[in-house]
Amino acid sequence: MRWDIKGWAALHVLALVLFFTWWFGYWQGLDEGIFWWFNQGLVTVPGFAEFVAFVNQRWIDGAVALLMAGFVFRHAWQETGRERAKIGCLLLLMAGCFSLQAAAGKALPVERASPTLVYEHAERVSQLVPDIKAKDASGSSFPSDHGIGFATFLLFACYRFPRRYLYVVAPLVFALAMPRVMSGAHWFTDFICGSVPLALITGAWLFHTPLAHWLTESIVSPVEKLLTRWRLQG
């Protein structure tokens, strides 16, 4: 694969626009509006607090991760031979990219508390539904590690999954990324202007340069041997 300079540059520009429009405060009104809309709903909409508490439990995160892996395995099972091994490489690349993006996010010179900590009078789902241990606050919310995982998965889905998968994956990723926003553990822009730009830059280097092809080819043989040993190679 050759360099796609236009695609590479476009993703970088979009990432920078998202980040710096947030940095200069253009998203503040939307951020506050989304937070208070959900926060008021915790006490005005029957059952909403219980729902938000339920979907913000740690075991739900694990179930979602298994669901996303299921999409990858389903796609892999439809392939045979070396193509199935390449999808195994895809999983390794996704895990590696998530780790690198999470580390990059922590290295950003940004300190931002979640809205439930910024506004002391905000409703806390952990207090409204004390029987459920739910996350509703974060001392360092930007970018969202939760969001980085979803953005990374969506990135690989866009470039490597069949197009028909996106009709399910894209809405699903957006819906699954919202629980932290609904509970007030994260601002909306922690995901849109923090996690998404990291994924865009990752996509620029992986899929608009020869990098992903080179990485895949360098590890596909060991992965193929491993799948054969486990009798998973079709």
ABEGO torsion letter per residue (X at the ends): XBBBAAAAAAAAAAAAAAAAAAAAGAAAAAAAAAAAAAAAAAAABBGAAAAAAAAABAAAAAAAAAAAAAAAAAAAAABBEAAAAAAAAAAAAAAAAAAAAAAAAAABBBBBBBAAAABAABBBAAAABAABBBBABBABAOBBAAAAAAAAAAAAAAAABBAAAAAAAAAAAAAAAAAAAAAGABBAAAAAAAAAAAAAAAAAAAAABAAAAAAAAAAAAAAAAAAAAAGABX
